Amino acid sequence: MNYRVALNLRFLFEMKSKRPKDVYSYLSAIIHRTPYLEIISLLKSKNIDESKVLDSIFEFSKNRYGKLDANYVADMDVSQFCLFEKALYGRETINISSKEGKVIYDEISNIIHLNSAYAICLNPYRFNYFSKFVFDYVKTLNCDEK
């Protein structure tokens, strides 16, 4: 499993009303770029094995993923993300202490949650329906980050 896969799985799990908390916490830790050893430590503190979390992900997605790569943050390449994935990434990495950061965060959250409520029926991975404000932000994300 890598960062991009975890980001997309977390988006899918976010839209599920009955989601396994351990899976959601695991995926959240990944998208917040928590160090691998810290993630494993958190799982162990709850008496959960990473393999059990991956089994739960398989039950939901019908896709088998390997254990998280210990260098998943170092191997991350945002430049390969589609615009919607960049928006998801930006939402999780934005500094919301500034007024502008909070506005962008809220707008991206609205895009994500409106789509999950079926208010907007376009596939967000294929059709970009961002406001110009959010679109400009997404385009400025550091795409050379590795």
TAMO-V914356 format. One record per pair of residues at least 4 apart in sequence whose ideal C-beta (glycine too) atoms are under 6 Angstrom apart, sorted by the first residue. I is the first residue (numbers start at 0). J is the second residue. Records with the same first field share a line. If there is no record, write none. Layout:
I: J, J
This chain:
0: 4, 5, 64, 67
1: 71
2: 71, 75
5: 26, 29, 30
6: 30, 87
8: 26
9: 26, 30
10: 87
12: 18, 23
14: 115
18: 23
19: 55
21: 47, 52
22: 52, 55, 56
25: 52
28: 33, 38
30: 91
32: 72
33: 37, 38
35: 67, 69
42: 47, 49
47: 51
49: 66
53: 64
56: 60
57: 63
67: 71
70: 74
76: 145
77: 142, 144
78: 142
80: 84, 85
81: 124
82: 127, 137
83: 123, 124
85: 137, 140
86: 107, 137
89: 93, 137, 140
90: 107
93: 100, 103, 104
94: 100
95: 100, 101, 104
103: 136
106: 133
107: 133
108: 112
109: 113
113: 118, 119
114: 119, 123
121: 126
122: 126
129: 133, 134
